[in-house]
Amino acid sequence: MVTADDDALSRRVGQRVRAIRKRRRLTQADLAYLIDRSVEAISAVERGRSAPSLATLVRLARALDIRPGDLFDDAAGPDLSPVRAGIMAGITDRLRTMEDRNLHIADHLIKGLSDC
């Protein structure tokens, strides 16, 4: 039985897939080709209308050059909106590619903003 929590998790994971796909400058068609799925399937996942199988999650992660668990990071919180999950996914993705010096600067900026 699918619960409201399952639906919310599907939406948040889909938002994360969308944010990372866009950050990688891939279209839905590009991603669909990379994982051998249809554009409609990618769209359904990103909108949270379809929960992908484990195999599809692994393919998505490989195509997006992330760990499969990254699709769930920041997605488990019950009060995390899909929009917030997408924003956090984009920030996390950017941080992951930064050099250490810039990462330290980003950390200080975030600390300063959180103190406001």
Secondary structure as UniProt FT lines:
FT   HELIX           4..23
FT   TURN            24..25
FT   HELIX           28..35
FT   HELIX           39..46
FT   TURN            47..48
FT   HELIX           54..64
FT   HELIX           68..71
FT   TURN            72..75
FT   TURN            78..79
FT   HELIX           82..96
FT   HELIX           100..114
//
